[in-house]
Amino acid sequence: MDKERHILHLIRQNPFISQQEIADLIGISRSAVAGYIAQLTRKGEIKGRAYILRDEGMIACIGGANLDRKARGNQRVRLHSSNPVTITESSGGVARNIAENLGRLGCNVSMITCVGEDKEGEWILQETKSHGVDVSPVWRLPSQRTGTYTALLDIDGEMVVSMANMDIYDALTPEMFADRWPHIAAAQVVFLDTNPPADCLEYVIQRCREEKIQLFVDPVSSAKAQKLPQRLDGVEAILPNREEAEELSGIAIQSLSDCEKACEVIRSRGVKHVVVTMGEQGIYYQSAETAEHIPPFPAEVVDVTGAGDAFASGLLYGIINGEPFARACRLGLAASTLTLETKHSVSPLLQPQQLEELVNQYEKE
Protein backbone atom coordinates (compact mmCIF):
# COMPACT_ATOMS: atom_id res chain seq x y z
CA MET A 1 0.00 0.00 0.00
CA ASP A 2 1.53 3.36 -1.00
CA LYS A 3 1.84 6.06 1.65
CA GLU A 4 -1.01 8.27 0.34
CA ARG A 5 -3.45 5.35 0.36
CA HIS A 6 -2.19 4.26 3.78
CA ILE A 7 -2.75 7.78 5.18
CA LEU A 8 -6.28 7.91 3.70
CA HIS A 9 -7.01 4.50 5.22
CA LEU A 10 -5.92 5.68 8.67
CA ILE A 11 -7.97 8.89 8.39
CA ARG A 12 -11.07 6.92 7.34
CA GLN A 13 -10.68 4.82 10.48
CA ASN A 14 -10.22 7.93 12.64
CA PRO A 15 -10.90 11.37 11.07
CA PHE A 16 -9.43 13.05 14.19
CA ILE A 17 -6.09 11.20 14.12
CA SER A 18 -3.08 13.50 14.62
CA GLN A 19 -0.25 13.86 12.12
CA GLN A 20 2.18 12.53 14.75
CA GLU A 21 0.05 9.41 15.26
CA ILE A 22 0.01 8.83 11.50
CA ALA A 23 3.79 9.32 11.37
CA ASP A 24 4.33 6.76 14.16
CA LEU A 25 2.07 4.17 12.51
CA ILE A 26 3.63 4.51 9.05
CA GLY A 27 7.21 5.03 10.20
CA ILE A 28 7.92 8.41 8.58
CA SER A 29 8.44 11.93 9.97
CA ARG A 30 5.56 14.17 11.00
CA SER A 31 6.67 16.78 8.43
CA ALA A 32 6.50 14.13 5.69
CA VAL A 33 2.94 13.32 6.79
CA ALA A 34 2.07 17.03 6.60
CA GLY A 35 3.38 17.07 3.03
CA TYR A 36 1.29 14.08 2.01
CA ILE A 37 -1.82 15.61 3.63
CA ALA A 38 -1.25 18.92 1.80
CA GLN A 39 -0.97 16.97 -1.46
CA LEU A 40 -4.16 14.99 -0.74
CA THR A 41 -5.96 18.25 0.08
CA ARG A 42 -4.91 19.79 -3.25
CA LYS A 43 -6.23 16.69 -5.02
CA GLY A 44 -9.54 17.06 -3.18
CA GLU A 45 -9.26 13.69 -1.40
CA ILE A 46 -9.28 15.62 1.89
CA LYS A 47 -11.16 18.86 2.47
CA GLY A 48 -10.78 21.28 5.32
CA ARG A 49 -9.87 20.50 8.90
CA ALA A 50 -10.54 17.12 10.52
CA TYR A 51 -9.65 15.52 7.19
CA ILE A 52 -13.06 15.29 5.51
CA LEU A 53 -12.67 12.77 2.69
CA ARG A 54 -13.83 13.00 -0.90
CA ASP A 55 -17.38 11.64 -1.11
CA GLU A 56 -17.60 9.29 -4.07
CA GLY A 57 -21.27 10.14 -4.69
CA MET A 58 -21.29 13.90 -4.07
CA ILE A 59 -22.39 16.43 -6.69
CA ALA A 60 -21.57 20.13 -6.17
CA CYS A 61 -23.94 22.51 -7.99
CA ILE A 62 -22.46 25.97 -8.61
CA GLY A 63 -24.48 28.91 -9.95
CA GLY A 64 -27.81 30.63 -9.55
CA ALA A 65 -30.42 30.53 -6.76
CA ASN A 66 -33.29 32.97 -7.26
CA LEU A 67 -36.85 33.74 -6.33
CA ASP A 68 -38.96 32.66 -9.32
CA ARG A 69 -42.21 34.41 -10.13
CA LYS A 70 -44.51 32.99 -12.80
CA ALA A 71 -47.36 35.04 -14.23
CA ARG A 72 -49.58 32.73 -16.28
CA GLY A 73 -52.10 34.23 -18.66
CA ASN A 74 -55.75 33.38 -18.00
CA GLN A 75 -56.29 33.85 -21.71
CA ARG A 76 -54.01 34.20 -24.75
CA VAL A 77 -51.35 36.82 -23.90
CA ARG A 78 -51.57 40.07 -25.88
CA LEU A 79 -48.43 42.19 -26.07
CA HIS A 80 -48.61 45.96 -25.39
CA SER A 81 -51.80 45.38 -23.41
CA SER A 82 -53.00 44.56 -19.88
CA ASN A 83 -53.29 40.79 -19.35
CA PRO A 84 -55.16 38.97 -16.57
CA VAL A 85 -52.73 36.50 -14.97
CA THR A 86 -52.32 34.14 -12.03
CA ILE A 87 -49.02 34.69 -10.18
CA THR A 88 -47.08 32.05 -8.24
CA GLU A 89 -43.72 32.25 -6.42
CA SER A 90 -41.16 29.49 -5.88
CA SER A 91 -37.45 28.89 -5.37
CA GLY A 92 -35.55 28.90 -8.66
CA GLY A 93 -32.20 29.31 -10.38
CA VAL A 94 -30.61 26.72 -12.65
CA ALA A 95 -28.03 25.34 -10.19
CA ARG A 96 -30.53 25.47 -7.32
CA ASN A 97 -33.27 23.69 -9.32
CA ILE A 98 -30.82 20.98 -10.32
CA ALA A 99 -29.62 20.61 -6.73
CA GLU A 100 -33.22 20.17 -5.51
CA ASN A 101 -34.00 17.69 -8.29
CA LEU A 102 -30.92 15.66 -7.34
CA GLY A 103 -31.90 15.82 -3.66
CA ARG A 104 -35.35 14.46 -4.55
CA LEU A 105 -33.60 11.67 -6.48
CA GLY A 106 -31.70 10.70 -3.33
CA CYS A 107 -28.29 12.03 -4.41
CA ASN A 108 -25.69 13.52 -2.07
CA VAL A 109 -25.69 17.12 -3.31
CA SER A 110 -24.48 20.55 -2.23
CA MET A 111 -25.21 24.05 -3.54
CA ILE A 112 -22.64 26.83 -3.93
CA THR A 113 -24.26 30.19 -4.68
CA CYS A 114 -24.96 33.55 -3.07
CA VAL A 115 -28.10 35.14 -1.66
CA GLY A 116 -28.81 38.41 0.11
CA GLU A 117 -29.40 38.67 3.84
CA ASP A 118 -33.12 39.11 3.17
CA LYS A 119 -36.29 37.10 3.65
CA GLU A 120 -36.19 35.85 0.04
CA GLY A 121 -32.68 34.47 0.47
CA GLU A 122 -33.49 32.82 3.78
CA TRP A 123 -36.64 31.24 2.34
CA ILE A 124 -34.72 29.87 -0.67
CA LEU A 125 -32.08 28.30 1.60
CA GLN A 126 -34.60 26.70 3.94
CA GLU A 127 -36.71 25.40 1.05
CA THR A 128 -33.67 23.92 -0.70
CA LYS A 129 -32.27 22.41 2.51
CA SER A 130 -35.60 20.69 3.16
CA HIS A 131 -35.00 18.53 0.08
CA GLY A 132 -31.68 17.18 1.33
CA VAL A 133 -29.33 19.74 -0.23
CA ASP A 134 -26.27 20.90 1.74
CA VAL A 135 -26.50 24.72 1.70
CA SER A 136 -23.63 25.34 4.15
CA PRO A 137 -21.24 26.64 1.41
CA VAL A 138 -23.69 29.38 0.29
CA TRP A 139 -22.47 32.98 0.67
CA ARG A 140 -24.90 35.42 2.36
CA LEU A 141 -24.12 38.92 1.12
CA PRO A 142 -25.59 41.65 3.37
CA SER A 143 -25.27 44.48 0.83
CA GLN A 144 -27.03 42.60 -2.01
CA ARG A 145 -30.59 41.60 -2.86
CA THR A 146 -31.37 37.97 -3.64
CA GLY A 147 -31.75 37.36 -7.38
CA THR A 148 -35.22 37.27 -8.93
CA TYR A 149 -36.54 35.75 -12.16
CA THR A 150 -40.00 36.63 -13.50
CA ALA A 151 -41.59 34.73 -16.40
CA LEU A 152 -44.77 35.53 -18.33
CA LEU A 153 -46.37 32.32 -19.60
CA ASP A 154 -49.08 31.99 -22.20
CA ILE A 155 -52.28 30.08 -21.42
CA ASP A 156 -50.69 26.90 -22.85
CA GLY A 157 -47.66 27.18 -20.53
CA GLU A 158 -45.20 28.41 -23.19
CA MET A 159 -42.93 31.27 -22.11
CA VAL A 160 -43.67 34.65 -23.71
CA VAL A 161 -40.92 36.67 -22.01
CA SER A 162 -38.78 36.47 -18.88
CA MET A 163 -37.04 39.15 -16.81
CA ALA A 164 -34.07 38.58 -14.52
CA ASN A 165 -32.48 40.71 -11.80
CA MET A 166 -29.19 38.93 -11.16
CA ASP A 167 -26.89 41.78 -10.08
CA ILE A 168 -25.93 39.89 -6.91
CA TYR A 169 -23.72 37.45 -8.87
CA ASP A 170 -21.43 40.29 -9.94
CA ALA A 171 -20.17 40.33 -6.34
CA LEU A 172 -18.61 36.85 -6.72
CA THR A 173 -14.84 36.63 -7.27
CA PRO A 174 -12.36 33.85 -8.10
CA GLU A 175 -10.86 34.36 -4.62
CA MET A 176 -14.21 33.43 -3.07
CA PHE A 177 -14.27 30.20 -5.10
CA ALA A 178 -10.67 29.49 -4.09
CA ASP A 179 -11.83 29.75 -0.46
CA ARG A 180 -14.58 27.18 -1.15
CA TRP A 181 -12.36 24.95 -3.25
CA PRO A 182 -11.77 22.20 -0.67
CA HIS A 183 -15.55 21.67 -0.62
CA ILE A 184 -15.81 21.72 -4.44
CA ALA A 185 -12.85 19.36 -4.86
CA ALA A 186 -14.45 16.84 -2.51
CA ALA A 187 -17.23 16.26 -5.07
CA GLN A 188 -17.15 13.47 -7.62
CA VAL A 189 -19.04 15.62 -10.13
CA VAL A 190 -19.35 19.42 -10.41
CA PHE A 191 -22.23 21.16 -12.19
CA LEU A 192 -21.67 24.81 -13.21
CA ASP A 193 -24.17 27.29 -14.63
CA THR A 194 -23.15 30.65 -16.14
CA ASN A 195 -24.65 33.01 -13.55
CA PRO A 196 -21.25 33.77 -11.90
CA PRO A 197 -18.94 36.31 -13.61
CA ALA A 198 -16.69 35.24 -16.50
CA ASP A 199 -13.49 35.19 -14.40
CA CYS A 200 -15.16 32.87 -11.87
CA LEU A 201 -16.34 30.52 -14.63
CA GLU A 202 -12.82 30.39 -16.06
CA TYR A 203 -11.36 29.72 -12.61
CA VAL A 204 -13.72 26.79 -11.89
CA ILE A 205 -13.21 25.28 -15.35
CA GLN A 206 -9.42 25.53 -15.05
CA ARG A 207 -9.27 24.05 -11.54
CA CYS A 208 -11.59 21.16 -12.46
CA ARG A 209 -9.41 20.42 -15.51
CA GLU A 210 -6.18 20.51 -13.46
CA GLU A 211 -7.64 18.30 -10.74
CA LYS A 212 -9.47 15.94 -13.14
CA ILE A 213 -12.93 16.55 -11.67
CA GLN A 214 -15.87 15.74 -13.95
CA LEU A 215 -17.44 19.09 -14.88
CA PHE A 216 -20.84 19.61 -16.51
CA VAL A 217 -21.75 23.10 -17.79
CA ASP A 218 -25.15 24.66 -18.54
CA PRO A 219 -24.91 27.92 -20.56
CA VAL A 220 -28.29 29.14 -19.09
CA SER A 221 -29.00 31.62 -21.91
CA SER A 222 -27.47 32.77 -25.19
CA ALA A 223 -26.39 36.04 -23.50
CA LYS A 224 -24.74 34.31 -20.53
CA ALA A 225 -23.11 31.70 -22.81
CA GLN A 226 -20.87 34.55 -24.02
CA LYS A 227 -19.22 34.60 -20.57
CA LEU A 228 -17.67 31.15 -21.11
CA PRO A 229 -13.97 31.11 -22.07
CA GLN A 230 -13.11 30.20 -25.67
CA ARG A 231 -11.25 27.08 -24.53
CA LEU A 232 -13.34 24.55 -22.63
CA ASP A 233 -10.76 21.79 -22.31
CA GLY A 234 -11.54 19.39 -19.50
CA VAL A 235 -15.31 20.00 -19.56
CA GLU A 236 -16.99 16.59 -19.54
CA ALA A 237 -20.24 17.85 -21.09
CA ILE A 238 -21.98 21.08 -22.01
CA LEU A 239 -25.80 21.18 -22.14
CA PRO A 240 -27.05 24.04 -24.34
CA ASN A 241 -30.51 24.45 -25.81
CA ARG A 242 -30.81 25.22 -29.52
CA GLU A 243 -30.40 28.99 -29.14
CA GLU A 244 -27.40 28.62 -26.81
CA ALA A 245 -25.78 26.10 -29.18
CA GLU A 246 -26.15 28.64 -31.99
CA GLU A 247 -24.38 31.25 -29.84
CA LEU A 248 -21.57 28.85 -28.86
CA SER A 249 -20.98 27.62 -32.43
CA GLY A 250 -21.92 30.58 -34.64
CA ILE A 251 -24.14 28.23 -36.70
CA ALA A 252 -27.89 28.73 -37.25
CA ILE A 253 -29.59 25.44 -36.34
CA GLN A 254 -32.60 24.68 -38.54
CA SER A 255 -32.09 20.92 -38.95
CA LEU A 256 -30.38 17.94 -37.33
CA SER A 257 -27.59 18.33 -39.88
CA ASP A 258 -27.04 21.90 -38.65
CA CYS A 259 -27.07 20.62 -35.07
CA GLU A 260 -24.41 18.04 -35.92
CA LYS A 261 -22.16 20.75 -37.39
CA ALA A 262 -22.74 23.04 -34.40
CA CYS A 263 -21.76 20.25 -31.99
CA GLU A 264 -18.55 19.65 -33.95
CA VAL A 265 -17.64 23.33 -33.61
CA ILE A 266 -18.42 23.34 -29.87
CA ARG A 267 -16.40 20.15 -29.34
CA SER A 268 -13.45 21.80 -31.11
CA ARG A 269 -13.33 24.19 -28.12
CA GLY A 270 -12.33 21.21 -25.93
CA VAL A 271 -15.62 19.76 -24.64
CA LYS A 272 -15.93 15.96 -24.52
CA HIS A 273 -19.73 15.68 -24.90
CA VAL A 274 -22.20 18.21 -26.32
CA VAL A 275 -25.90 17.66 -25.59
CA VAL A 276 -28.35 20.00 -27.32
CA THR A 277 -31.88 20.07 -25.89
CA MET A 278 -34.34 20.77 -28.71
CA GLY A 279 -37.78 20.90 -27.06
CA GLU A 280 -40.32 18.98 -29.10
CA GLN A 281 -37.51 17.38 -31.13
CA GLY A 282 -35.89 15.82 -28.06
CA ILE A 283 -32.10 15.93 -27.76
CA TYR A 284 -29.03 15.47 -29.94
CA TYR A 285 -25.74 14.50 -28.34
CA GLN A 286 -22.29 14.07 -29.80
CA SER A 287 -18.83 13.00 -28.68
CA ALA A 288 -15.74 11.90 -30.61
CA GLU A 289 -16.96 8.29 -30.47
CA THR A 290 -20.70 8.56 -31.00
CA ALA A 291 -23.68 10.75 -31.87
CA GLU A 292 -27.41 10.17 -31.47
CA HIS A 293 -30.72 11.96 -31.83
CA ILE A 294 -33.24 10.86 -29.17
CA PRO A 295 -36.89 11.93 -29.61
CA PRO A 296 -38.75 13.15 -26.51
CA PHE A 297 -40.85 10.81 -24.43
CA PRO A 298 -44.63 11.34 -24.83
CA ALA A 299 -45.87 14.01 -22.39
CA GLU A 300 -49.00 16.00 -21.57
CA VAL A 301 -47.31 19.42 -21.35
CA VAL A 302 -48.57 21.63 -18.51
CA ASP A 303 -45.60 24.02 -18.14
CA VAL A 304 -42.22 24.03 -19.90
CA THR A 305 -40.41 25.94 -17.11
CA GLY A 306 -37.71 23.80 -15.49
CA ALA A 307 -37.73 21.05 -18.14
CA GLY A 308 -34.13 21.79 -19.16
CA ASP A 309 -32.98 21.78 -15.52
CA ALA A 310 -34.77 18.47 -15.00
CA PHE A 311 -32.99 17.00 -18.03
CA ALA A 312 -29.61 17.99 -16.58
CA SER A 313 -30.60 16.48 -13.22
CA GLY A 314 -31.59 13.13 -14.72
CA LEU A 315 -28.38 13.06 -16.75
CA LEU A 316 -26.26 13.76 -13.65
CA TYR A 317 -28.23 11.15 -11.68
CA GLY A 318 -27.30 8.60 -14.35
CA ILE A 319 -23.63 9.65 -14.43
CA ILE A 320 -23.22 9.50 -10.64
CA ASN A 321 -24.76 6.02 -10.66
CA GLY A 322 -22.33 4.75 -13.28
CA GLU A 323 -24.70 4.62 -16.27
CA PRO A 324 -23.31 4.88 -19.84
CA PHE A 325 -23.71 8.38 -21.28
CA ALA A 326 -26.46 7.33 -23.72
CA ARG A 327 -28.63 5.89 -20.94
CA ALA A 328 -27.90 8.89 -18.69
CA CYS A 329 -29.34 11.07 -21.50
CA ARG A 330 -32.50 8.94 -21.49
CA LEU A 331 -32.81 9.32 -17.73
CA GLY A 332 -32.55 13.06 -18.35
CA LEU A 333 -35.41 12.92 -20.85
CA ALA A 334 -37.48 10.94 -18.34
CA ALA A 335 -36.91 13.61 -15.66
CA SER A 336 -37.79 16.31 -18.18
CA THR A 337 -41.04 14.52 -19.06
CA LEU A 338 -42.12 14.28 -15.43
CA THR A 339 -41.47 18.02 -15.00
CA LEU A 340 -43.31 19.04 -18.18
CA GLU A 341 -46.42 17.32 -16.82
CA THR A 342 -46.60 19.52 -13.70
CA LYS A 343 -47.00 23.25 -13.07
CA HIS A 344 -43.85 23.16 -10.89
CA SER A 345 -40.31 24.05 -12.02
CA VAL A 346 -39.14 21.11 -9.89
CA SER A 347 -41.52 18.17 -10.10
CA PRO A 348 -42.69 16.82 -6.73
CA LEU A 349 -43.21 13.49 -8.56
CA LEU A 350 -39.50 13.03 -9.27
CA GLN A 351 -38.38 9.64 -7.95
CA PRO A 352 -35.62 7.25 -9.14
CA GLN A 353 -38.12 4.43 -9.67
CA GLN A 354 -40.25 6.58 -12.01
CA LEU A 355 -37.22 7.56 -14.08
CA GLU A 356 -36.18 3.94 -14.45
CA GLU A 357 -39.73 2.86 -15.36
CA LEU A 358 -40.04 5.55 -18.05
CA VAL A 359 -36.67 4.65 -19.59
CA ASN A 360 -37.41 0.92 -19.49
CA GLN A 361 -40.78 1.52 -21.14
CA TYR A 362 -39.10 3.65 -23.83
CA GLU A 363 -36.46 0.98 -24.50
CA LYS A 364 -39.14 -1.72 -24.98
CA GLU A 365 -40.99 0.31 -27.63
C-alpha positions in Angstrom: 0.0 0.0 0.0 1.5 3.4 -1.0 1.8 6.1 1.6 -1.0 8.3 0.3 -3.4 5.3 0.4 -2.2 4.3 3.8 -2.8 7.8 5.2 -6.3 7.9 3.7 -7.0 4.5 5.2 -5.9 5.7 8.7 -8.0 8.9 8.4 -11.1 6.9 7.3 -10.7 4.8 10.5 -10.2 7.9 12.6 -10.9 11.4 11.1 -9.4 13.1 14.2 -6.1 11.2 14.1 -3.1 13.5 14.6 -0.2 13.9 12.1 2.2 12.5 14.7 0.0 9.4 15.3 0.0 8.8 11.5 3.8 9.3 11.4 4.3 6.8 14.2 2.1 4.2 12.5 3.6 4.5 9.0 7.2 5.0 10.2 7.9 8.4 8.6 8.4 11.9 10.0 5.6 14.2 11.0 6.7 16.8 8.4 6.5 14.1 5.7 2.9 13.3 6.8 2.1 17.0 6.6 3.4 17.1 3.0 1.3 14.1 2.0 -1.8 15.6 3.6 -1.3 18.9 1.8 -1.0 17.0 -1.5 -4.2 15.0 -0.7 -6.0 18.3 0.1 -4.9 19.8 -3.2 -6.2 16.7 -5.0 -9.5 17.1 -3.2 -9.3 13.7 -1.4 -9.3 15.6 1.9 -11.2 18.9 2.5 -10.8 21.3 5.3 -9.9 20.5 8.9 -10.5 17.1 10.5 -9.7 15.5 7.2 -13.1 15.3 5.5 -12.7 12.8 2.7 -13.8 13.0 -0.9 -17.4 11.6 -1.1 -17.6 9.3 -4.1 -21.3 10.1 -4.7 -21.3 13.9 -4.1 -22.4 16.4 -6.7 -21.6 20.1 -6.2 -23.9 22.5 -8.0 -22.5 26.0 -8.6 -24.5 28.9 -10.0 -27.8 30.6 -9.5 -30.4 30.5 -6.8 -33.3 33.0 -7.3 -36.9 33.7 -6.3 -39.0 32.7 -9.3 -42.2 34.4 -10.1 -44.5 33.0 -12.8 -47.4 35.0 -14.2 -49.6 32.7 -16.3 -52.1 34.2 -18.7 -55.7 33.4 -18.0 -56.3 33.9 -21.7 -54.0 34.2 -24.8 -51.3 36.8 -23.9 -51.6 40.1 -25.9 -48.4 42.2 -26.1 -48.6 46.0 -25.4 -51.8 45.4 -23.4 -53.0 44.6 -19.9 -53.3 40.8 -19.3 -55.2 39.0 -16.6 -52.7 36.5 -15.0 -52.3 34.1 -12.0 -49.0 34.7 -10.2 -47.1 32.0 -8.2 -43.7 32.3 -6.4 -41.2 29.5 -5.9 -37.4 28.9 -5.4 -35.5 28.9 -8.7 -32.2 29.3 -10.4 -30.6 26.7 -12.7 -28.0 25.3 -10.2 -30.5 25.5 -7.3 -33.3 23.7 -9.3 -30.8 21.0 -10.3 -29.6 20.6 -6.7 -33.2 20.2 -5.5 -34.0 17.7 -8.3 -30.9 15.7 -7.3 -31.9 15.8 -3.7 -35.3 14.5 -4.5 -33.6 11.7 -6.5 -31.7 10.7 -3.3 -28.3 12.0 -4.4 -25.7 13.5 -2.1 -25.7 17.1 -3.3 -24.5 20.5 -2.2 -25.2 24.0 -3.5 -22.6 26.8 -3.9 -24.3 30.2 -4.7 -25.0 33.5 -3.1 -28.1 35.1 -1.7 -28.8 38.4 0.1 -29.4 38.7 3.8 -33.1 39.1 3.2 -36.3 37.1 3.7 -36.2 35.9 0.0 -32.7 34.5 0.5 -33.5 32.8 3.8 -36.6 31.2 2.3 -34.7 29.9 -0.7 -32.1 28.3 1.6 -34.6 26.7 3.9 -36.7 25.4 1.1 -33.7 23.9 -0.7 -32.3 22.4 2.5 -35.6 20.7 3.2 -35.0 18.5 0.1 -31.7 17.2 1.3 -29.3 19.7 -0.2 -26.3 20.9 1.7 -26.5 24.7 1.7 -23.6 25.3 4.2 -21.2 26.6 1.4 -23.7 29.4 0.3 -22.5 33.0 0.7 -24.9 35.4 2.4 -24.1 38.9 1.1 -25.6 41.6 3.4 -25.3 44.5 0.8 -27.0 42.6 -2.0 -30.6 41.6 -2.9 -31.4 38.0 -3.6 -31.7 37.4 -7.4 -35.2 37.3 -8.9 -36.5 35.7 -12.2 -40.0 36.6 -13.5 -41.6 34.7 -16.4 -44.8 35.5 -18.3 -46.4 32.3 -19.6 -49.1 32.0 -22.2 -52.3 30.1 -21.4 -50.7 26.9 -22.8 -47.7 27.2 -20.5 -45.2 28.4 -23.2 -42.9 31.3 -22.1 -43.7 34.6 -23.7 -40.9 36.7 -22.0 -38.8 36.5 -18.9 -37.0 39.1 -16.8 -34.1 38.6 -14.5 -32.5 40.7 -11.8 -29.2 38.9 -11.2 -26.9 41.8 -10.1 -25.9 39.9 -6.9 -23.7 37.4 -8.9 -21.4 40.3 -9.9 -20.2 40.3 -6.3 -18.6 36.8 -6.7 -14.8 36.6 -7.3 -12.4 33.8 -8.1 -10.9 34.4 -4.6 -14.2 33.4 -3.1 -14.3 30.2 -5.1 -10.7 29.5 -4.1 -11.8 29.8 -0.5 -14.6 27.2 -1.2 -12.4 24.9 -3.2 -11.8 22.2 -0.7 -15.6 21.7 -0.6 -15.8 21.7 -4.4 -12.9 19.4 -4.9 -14.5 16.8 -2.5 -17.2 16.3 -5.1 -17.1 13.5 -7.6 -19.0 15.6 -10.1 -19.4 19.4 -10.4 -22.2 21.2 -12.2 -21.7 24.8 -13.2 -24.2 27.3 -14.6 -23.1 30.6 -16.1 -24.6 33.0 -13.6 -21.2 33.8 -11.9 -18.9 36.3 -13.6 -16.7 35.2 -16.5 -13.5 35.2 -14.4 -15.2 32.9 -11.9 -16.3 30.5 -14.6 -12.8 30.4 -16.1 -11.4 29.7 -12.6 -13.7 26.8 -11.9 -13.2 25.3 -15.4 -9.4 25.5 -15.0 -9.3 24.0 -11.5 -11.6 21.2 -12.5 -9.4 20.4 -15.5 -6.2 20.5 -13.5 -7.6 18.3 -10.7 -9.5 15.9 -13.1 -12.9 16.6 -11.7 -15.9 15.7 -13.9 -17.4 19.1 -14.9 -20.8 19.6 -16.5 -21.7 23.1 -17.8 -25.1 24.7 -18.5 -24.9 27.9 -20.6 -28.3 29.1 -19.1 -29.0 31.6 -21.9 -27.5 32.8 -25.2 -26.4 36.0 -23.5 -24.7 34.3 -20.5 -23.1 31.7 -22.8 -20.9 34.5 -24.0 -19.2 34.6 -20.6 -17.7 31.2 -21.1 -14.0 31.1 -22.1 -13.1 30.2 -25.7 -11.2 27.1 -24.5 -13.3 24.5 -22.6 -10.8 21.8 -22.3 -11.5 19.4 -19.5 -15.3 20.0 -19.6 -17.0 16.6 -19.5 -20.2 17.8 -21.1 -22.0 21.1 -22.0 -25.8 21.2 -22.1 -27.0 24.0 -24.3 -30.5 24.4 -25.8 -30.8 25.2 -29.5 -30.4 29.0 -29.1 -27.4 28.6 -26.8 -25.8 26.1 -29.2 -26.1 28.6 -32.0 -24.4 31.2 -29.8 -21.6 28.8 -28.9 -21.0 27.6 -32.4 -21.9 30.6 -34.6 -24.1 28.2 -36.7 -27.9 28.7 -37.2 -29.6 25.4 -36.3 -32.6 24.7 -38.5 -32.1 20.9 -39.0 -30.4 17.9 -37.3 -27.6 18.3 -39.9 -27.0 21.9 -38.7 -27.1 20.6 -35.1 -24.4 18.0 -35.9 -22.2 20.7 -37.4 -22.7 23.0 -34.4 -21.8 20.3 -32.0 -18.6 19.7 -33.9 -17.6 23.3 -33.6 -18.4 23.3 -29.9 -16.4 20.1 -29.3 -13.5 21.8 -31.1 -13.3 24.2 -28.1 -12.3 21.2 -25.9 -15.6 19.8 -24.6 -15.9 16.0 -24.5 -19.7 15.7 -24.9 -22.2 18.2 -26.3 -25.9 17.7 -25.6 -28.3 20.0 -27.3 -31.9 20.1 -25.9 -34.3 20.8 -28.7 -37.8 20.9 -27.1 -40.3 19.0 -29.1 -37.5 17.4 -31.1 -35.9 15.8 -28.1 -32.1 15.9 -27.8 -29.0 15.5 -29.9 -25.7 14.5 -28.3 -22.3 14.1 -29.8 -18.8 13.0 -28.7 -15.7 11.9 -30.6 -17.0 8.3 -30.5 -20.7 8.6 -31.0 -23.7 10.8 -31.9 -27.4 10.2 -31.5 -30.7 12.0 -31.8 -33.2 10.9 -29.2 -36.9 11.9 -29.6 -38.7 13.2 -26.5 -40.9 10.8 -24.4 -44.6 11.3 -24.8 -45.9 14.0 -22.4 -49.0 16.0 -21.6 -47.3 19.4 -21.4 -48.6 21.6 -18.5 -45.6 24.0 -18.1 -42.2 24.0 -19.9 -40.4 25.9 -17.1 -37.7 23.8 -15.5 -37.7 21.0 -18.1 -34.1 21.8 -19.2 -33.0 21.8 -15.5 -34.8 18.5 -15.0 -33.0 17.0 -18.0 -29.6 18.0 -16.6 -30.6 16.5 -13.2 -31.6 13.1 -14.7 -28.4 13.1 -16.8 -26.3 13.8 -13.6 -28.2 11.2 -11.7 -27.3 8.6 -14.3 -23.6 9.6 -14.4 -23.2 9.5 -10.6 -24.8 6.0 -10.7 -22.3 4.8 -13.3 -24.7 4.6 -16.3 -23.3 4.9 -19.8 -23.7 8.4 -21.3 -26.5 7.3 -23.7 -28.6 5.9 -20.9 -27.9 8.9 -18.7 -29.3 11.1 -21.5 -32.5 8.9 -21.5 -32.8 9.3 -17.7 -32.5 13.1 -18.4 -35.4 12.9 -20.9 -37.5 10.9 -18.3 -36.9 13.6 -15.7 -37.8 16.3 -18.2 -41.0 14.5 -19.1 -42.1 14.3 -15.4 -41.5 18.0 -15.0 -43.3 19.0 -18.2 -46.4 17.3 -16.8 -46.6 19.5 -13.7 -47.0 23.3 -13.1 -43.8 23.2 -10.9 -40.3 24.0 -12.0 -39.1 21.1 -9.9 -41.5 18.2 -10.1 -42.7 16.8 -6.7 -43.2 13.5 -8.6 -39.5 13.0 -9.3 -38.4 9.6 -7.9 -35.6 7.2 -9.1 -38.1 4.4 -9.7 -40.2 6.6 -12.0 -37.2 7.6 -14.1 -36.2 3.9 -14.5 -39.7 2.9 -15.4 -40.0 5.6 -18.0 -36.7 4.7 -19.6 -37.4 0.9 -19.5 -40.8 1.5 -21.1 -39.1 3.7 -23.8 -36.5 1.0 -24.5 -39.1 -1.7 -25.0 -41.0 0.3 -27.6 
